Amino acid sequence: MANKRYTDAATALEGVLFDGMTICAGGFGLCGIPERLIDAIEASGVKDLTIASNNAGIDGQGLGKLLRSRQVKKMISSYVGENKEFERQYLSGELEVEFCPQGTLAERCRAGGAGIPGFYTKTGVGTQVAEGKEVKVFDGQEYILERGIRADLAIIKGWKADESGNLIFRKTARNFNQPMATAGKICVVEVEEIVPVGSLDPDTIHLPGIYVKRMIVGAPYDKQIEFRTVRERVSA
């Protein structure tokens, strides 16, 4: 069994990064994002990146770090409303953006990982999402053609893995990590814990190790919260 475990994020990404590459990045908001791998990409200085991700983090956190360092050329995203630097770069024409409905983005990555180059969906019919895309009629209903996404690299955050790369995600942190892991030609994973082979119940595996090429332990993590909402303490 090949050793998939690397000492740190920079080592795990060695020989993988190059200017102009496409990256699929897992996570939803700040939940389930590959923090250590994002930091290593920022430190590498690689540029002109196209990144497919549900969102672009927030200012100074997650993928927001790569926007701040001006390493991203294009974002393929669903929701980007929490990032002022993203907004500034987009409105000034510095950043190319391909907006994609959330479910469609997940399916584009899943399809790419399954070797499906395109699929038809009703989502976006009659809106700006459909502009420039092929429209086909099935059973009297219009559908638009969406292309599957294949990336040079997928960066993923998991909860627990065994030494062969079989991976478990924790609750909602599974989000976009699972489909995006399969869409990358190379999948690099950071997890909170690596256990011996045979320690995990096969029925609990969310991502088979065949998809995972390299992995690191990224723990410990500080839990980041996008919006902290509290109420005033009531006096006794």
C-alpha positions in Angstrom: 0.0 0.0 0.0 1.4 3.3 -1.1 2.1 5.8 1.7 -0.4 8.7 1.2 0.4 10.5 4.4 2.5 13.7 4.2 4.0 15.7 7.0 2.4 19.1 6.2 0.4 20.9 3.6 3.3 22.4 1.7 4.9 18.9 1.2 1.6 17.4 0.2 1.2 20.0 -2.6 4.8 19.8 -3.8 5.0 19.2 -7.5 1.2 19.6 -7.9 0.7 23.4 -8.1 1.2 25.4 -11.3 0.1 28.8 -12.6 -3.2 28.8 -14.4 -4.5 25.6 -12.9 -8.1 24.8 -11.9 -8.9 23.8 -8.3 -12.0 22.4 -6.8 -12.2 23.5 -3.1 -14.6 21.8 -0.7 -16.5 23.6 2.0 -19.6 25.6 2.7 -19.0 29.1 4.1 -16.3 28.4 6.7 -17.6 24.9 7.4 -15.5 22.0 6.1 -12.9 24.1 4.3 -9.3 22.8 3.8 -7.7 25.6 5.8 -4.1 24.2 5.9 -4.1 23.5 2.1 -5.4 27.0 1.4 -2.6 28.5 3.5 0.0 26.4 1.6 -1.4 27.6 -1.7 -1.2 31.2 -0.6 2.4 30.7 0.6 3.4 29.0 -2.7 2.6 32.2 -4.7 0.9 30.2 -7.5 -1.3 32.5 -9.6 -4.0 32.9 -12.3 -6.0 30.2 -10.5 -9.5 29.1 -11.5 -11.3 27.9 -8.4 -14.6 26.1 -8.2 -16.1 26.5 -4.8 -19.6 27.1 -3.4 -18.4 30.4 -2.1 -15.2 32.4 -1.7 -14.8 32.4 2.1 -14.9 35.8 3.8 -12.4 38.6 3.9 -9.2 37.2 5.3 -10.6 33.7 5.9 -10.7 30.6 3.7 -10.5 31.3 0.0 -10.7 35.0 0.9 -7.0 34.7 1.6 -6.2 33.8 -2.0 -8.4 36.7 -3.3 -6.6 39.1 -1.0 -3.2 37.9 -2.3 -4.5 38.3 -5.9 -3.8 34.7 -6.9 -7.3 34.0 -8.3 -8.2 34.8 -11.9 -11.7 33.2 -12.0 -14.2 31.9 -9.5 -17.0 29.4 -10.3 -19.3 29.8 -7.4 -22.8 29.8 -6.1 -22.8 32.3 -3.2 -20.3 35.1 -2.7 -22.2 37.7 -0.7 -19.9 37.7 2.4 -16.7 38.8 0.8 -16.1 42.5 0.2 -12.8 42.0 -1.6 -14.5 39.6 -3.9 -17.1 42.2 -4.6 -14.5 44.9 -5.2 -12.5 42.8 -7.6 -15.6 41.6 -9.5 -17.1 45.1 -10.0 -13.7 46.5 -11.0 -13.2 43.8 -13.7 -10.2 42.3 -11.9 -11.9 38.9 -11.2 -13.8 36.7 -13.7 -16.9 35.1 -12.1 -19.1 32.3 -13.3 -22.2 32.2 -11.1 -23.7 28.7 -10.9 -26.8 27.6 -8.9 -25.9 25.6 -5.9 -27.3 22.3 -6.8 -26.1 22.6 -10.3 -22.5 23.3 -9.1 -22.6 20.2 -6.9 -23.9 18.1 -9.8 -21.3 19.6 -12.2 -18.6 18.4 -9.9 -20.2 15.0 -9.3 -20.7 14.5 -13.1 -17.1 15.5 -13.8 -15.9 12.9 -11.3 -18.1 10.3 -12.8 -16.8 10.9 -16.3 -20.0 12.6 -17.5 -19.1 15.6 -19.7 -22.5 17.3 -19.5 -26.1 17.0 -18.4 -29.4 18.8 -18.9 -31.3 20.5 -16.1 -34.3 22.8 -15.7 -32.5 25.0 -13.2 -31.9 28.4 -14.7 -34.1 28.0 -17.7 -35.3 31.5 -18.7 -32.8 33.3 -16.6 -29.3 34.8 -17.1 -27.9 31.3 -16.1 -29.1 30.0 -19.4 -27.5 32.6 -21.6 -25.2 31.1 -24.2 -26.1 27.5 -23.3 -27.7 24.9 -25.4 -31.4 24.4 -24.8 -33.1 21.1 -25.4 -36.8 20.1 -25.1 -37.7 16.9 -23.2 -41.4 15.9 -22.8 -42.4 19.4 -23.7 -40.1 21.1 -21.1 -37.0 23.1 -21.8 -33.7 22.1 -20.2 -30.2 23.7 -20.4 -26.9 21.9 -20.9 -24.4 22.2 -18.1 -20.8 21.0 -18.4 -19.3 18.7 -15.9 -16.3 20.2 -14.0 -12.9 18.5 -14.0 -10.1 20.1 -12.1 -6.3 19.7 -11.9 -6.6 19.5 -8.1 -9.2 19.0 -5.5 -8.5 20.2 -1.9 -10.7 18.6 0.7 -11.4 18.7 4.4 -12.4 15.5 6.1 -12.9 14.4 9.7 -11.2 11.0 9.9 -9.3 8.8 7.5 -7.5 5.5 7.6 -4.0 5.1 6.3 -5.3 4.0 2.8 -7.3 7.3 2.5 -10.8 6.0 3.2 -12.5 9.1 4.4 -15.4 10.1 6.7 -16.8 13.6 6.8 -18.4 15.0 9.9 -22.1 15.9 9.6 -22.8 19.0 7.4 -19.0 19.4 6.7 -19.6 16.7 4.0 -21.3 19.4 1.9 -19.3 20.0 -1.3 -16.3 18.1 -0.2 -17.6 14.7 -1.4 -18.4 15.5 -5.0 -15.4 17.8 -5.5 -13.0 15.2 -4.2 -13.9 13.0 -7.2 -13.7 15.9 -9.8 -9.9 16.5 -9.3 -7.2 14.7 -11.2 -5.3 14.8 -7.9 -7.2 14.9 -4.6 -5.3 16.2 -1.5 -7.1 15.9 1.8 -6.6 17.3 5.3 -8.2 15.5 8.2 -8.4 15.8 11.9 -7.2 12.2 12.6 -5.7 9.3 10.7 -6.3 5.8 12.1 -5.0 2.3 11.1 -6.6 0.4 8.2 -9.4 -1.7 9.5 -10.4 0.8 12.2 -13.3 2.3 10.3 -16.6 0.6 9.6 -16.8 0.1 5.8 -20.5 1.2 5.9 -19.5 4.6 7.3 -17.0 5.5 4.6 -18.1 8.6 2.6 -15.2 8.7 0.1 -13.3 5.6 -0.9 -9.5 5.8 -0.6 -9.0 5.2 -4.3 -9.8 8.9 -4.8 -7.3 10.2 -2.3 -3.8 10.6 -3.5 -2.2 12.6 -0.6 -3.3 13.5 2.9 -2.2 15.3 6.0 -3.4 15.8 9.6 -4.4 19.5 9.9 -5.6 19.5 13.5 -5.9 21.3 15.8 -8.4 23.8 14.3 -9.9 27.0 15.6 -13.6 27.0 14.8 -14.4 30.1 12.7 -17.9 31.6 12.8 -19.0 33.9 10.0 -21.6 35.7 12.0 -21.7 35.6 15.8 -25.2 36.4 17.0 -25.8 36.8 20.8 -28.5 38.2 23.0 -28.1 40.5 25.9 -27.8 38.8 29.2 -31.0 39.2 31.2 -30.5 40.5 34.7 -31.8 38.3 37.5 
